[in-house]
Amino acid sequence: MDTETNMHEMMQQLGSRARLASRQLAAADTASKNAALHEIAGLLDQQRELLATENQKDLTAGADKGLSSAMLDRLALTPERIDSMIEGLRQVATLADPIGEIFDMKYLPSGIQVGRMRVPLGVVGIIYESRPNVTADAAALCLKSGNATVLRGGSEAFHSNQAIAKCIQQGLQQVGLAADAVQVIATTDRSAVGMMITMPEYIDVIIPRGGKVLIERISNDARVPVIKHLDGICHLYVDDEADPQKAFDVAMNSKTQRYGTCNTLETLLVSETIAEVFLPRIGQAYDEAGVELRGCDKTCQILAGKCIAATDEDWDTEYLAAILSIRVVDGLDQAMDHIAQHSSAHTESIITENFSKARRFLREVDSASVMVNASTRFADGFEYGLGAEIGISTDKFHARGPVGLEGLTSVKFIVLGDGHIRT
């Protein structure tokens, strides 16, 4: 039997087990799911030495392959990151269980009651790179939302992911839940990904977490629905009726609080009415923070010596670095036109004291998160009160924005009658 046939059979068996486990997990009560989360957290705490040993295998292999220091840092399971995984599991246990919630119940003229019930999606496939802590985070959210999950981590974190998976499956078994509710694919063979995204009979949705190349491949090849975002090209528009201090504080925080996140500011738009006053101050602050500025002609004139000319490509680039594009616009309409043309539909914010302009911006800008007088860095599941997130979606279906527990559910209609018949 050739390797491809073996891989196909392995994935079919894995998918079949996940489907069976999803039925049991969908019926599990909240207490059982919470008990499993606490049990897994305890096992991760007990197995710190094993986690460190297996992680070191990955770090050594990564160094031998020439991974960058940044990649090795993302790969490392430090004691603090193990603490964070454990705390994350316990936090998810405190979140309200969305499964079984009944809402919108109403009586109809026929006498029946019709409403909706929140239910799991079924089997969630998650494909991710580098960070092994995603294994625990993703498993926790899927478990609490009643979904079985199939996880495929990057080959560079293989040993770390398998060690975490062992703790997860042991924790599930100890509370009487199926170990197959969380499966981490035990191979580094890339063909497993191709099979995973073409198994709609076993997997209900795919969530890719990683670089643009990975997500584009999954989006193009998948036969299973995908929840994704490709880029985080976020905009901040400083209106001519903005409070200057609010504008300064939000513009600085949006860009410099962290550079390598999808909700970091990448393009600053400034009304021409205030540009001569606002840009020198914010430009000086960015310069002191080490941010490279790339601007339109007007911006370069105002910030002479502190800004280089932006290219067409800059307006469509997610830098994830200490680089910022700046454009002077003639007002709200041109700002929204620029956003419509260049945004990745992730997060946009306006700074203004004009209520009518704020309402227009909220209504007309078509992105997953739209803000008024707030930093784009707030576009995050934890900051939105979701407790945690499995990713941020810039799609419009099935979920949009930070995807928490509710984003991992669907709904079904329920009908209550008492012998009612249709006439």
Residue, then its C-alpha position, 0 to 999 in steps of 0.5 A: m500500500d503506497t504512502e498516499t493511500n495510507m494517508h488517505e485511510m488515516m485521515q478518513q479514520l480520523g474524520s470518522r472518529a471526530r464525527l462520532a465524538s462530535r455527537q457525544l460532545a454536542a450532548a455534553d452538559t456544561a459541568s462536564k465540559n468545564a470539568a474537562l477544561h480544569e482537568i486539562a489545565g491541571l495536567l498541563d501544570q503537572q506535565r511541565e517537564l514533558l512540555a519543556t522537553e518536547n518543545q526543546k526538540d522543536l527548538t533544536a530542529g528549528a535552529d538546525k533548519g535556520l529558523s529566524s530568531a522571531m520564529l524560534d521565539r514564537l515556537a518557544l513554550t516558556p514557563e510563562r506561556i505554559d502559565s498562560m495556556i493553563e490560565g486560558l483554559r480556566q478562563v474559558a471554563t468561566l465563560a457562559d455556555p452558548i449551547g442550548e440557548i433558546f431565544d426569539m420564542k414567539y406565538l404565531p397565529s396558528g398557536i405554535q411557538v417558534g424560536r431558535m436554539r444555539v447548537p455546535l457547528g459539529v467538527v471544526g478543523i483548525i490549521y495553524e503555524s508555529r505557536p504551540n499554545v494555539t493547540a490548547d487555546a483552540a481545543a478549549l474554545c471548541l470544547k466549550s462550544g460543543n464542537a469536536t476539533v481536528l488540529r493541524g499544527g505546523s511541522e516546526a511545532f510537532h513534538s510540542n503539539q503532540a505533548i499538549a494533545k496528550c494532556i488534552q485527550q487524557g483530560l477528556q477521558q478522565v471526565g468521561l468525554a471522548a478523547d477523539a473530541v480533540q485530535v491533533i494530526a500526528t504527521t508532518d506530511r503536508s498532504a494531510v492538509g490537502m485531505m483535511i480541507t476536502m473532507p466535508e463529510y467529516i469536517d464542517v468548517i476550517i479555520p486557518r491561522g497563519g501567514k497570507v500564503l497559507i490562508e490563500r492556499i486554504s481558501n482556494d483549495a478548500r471544499v469545506p467552508v472557511i472562516k478566515h482573514l488574509d490581511g489587517i490593513c487598518h485605517l484611522y481617519v482624523d477628522d477636521e472636527a477631532d479633539p487634537q489630544k484624542a487624535f494624538d493618543v489614539a494614533m500613537n496607540s493604534k500604531t505603536q502599542r504592538y507592531g506585529t498584530c492584525n489590528t495594528l494601524e497601517t494607514l493614517l488618513v488626516s483631514e487637510t484642514i488640520a494637517e498642517v497642525f496635526l502632522p508635525r506633532i504626530g510625525q515627531a512622536y512617530d519619529e521618536a518611536g522609530v516608526e518609518l513614515r511613507g506619505c502622499d505628496k502633501t504629507c511629505q511636504i509637511l513632514a519634510g525630511k521625516c517622511i518618504a514618498a508612498t508608492d501605490e503598493d504602500w496603501d495595500t500593504e500590511y506592514l506588521a512592522a514599525i512603518l506607517s502610511i499617511r495620506v492627507v484627504d479633503g474630508l470624510d468622503q475621500a477618507m471613506d473612498h480610500i478605505a473602500q478601495h484599500s482596506s482589508a475590511h478588518t478594522e477602521s476608526i474615526i476621530t471626530e467630535n461631530f456626531s453626524k460624521a461618526r454615525r455616517f462612518l459607522r453606517e457606511v464603512d464596510s469592515a468587521s470592526v468600525m470604531v469612533n474615538a478608539s484605538t484599532r488595537f481594541a479589535d480583539g475577542f478579549e477586549y470585546g468581552l468575548g473572553a477569548e477568540i479563535g481568530i478574527s474573520t473579515d468574511k461576512f459569513h458565517a462569522r465576522g470580527p473576533v470569533g469567540l464561542e458564539g462564532l463557533t455555533s450555529v442555530k436551528f429553529i425549534v417549534l413547540g406545539d400541543g397536537h397542532i396540525r396545519t389547516 
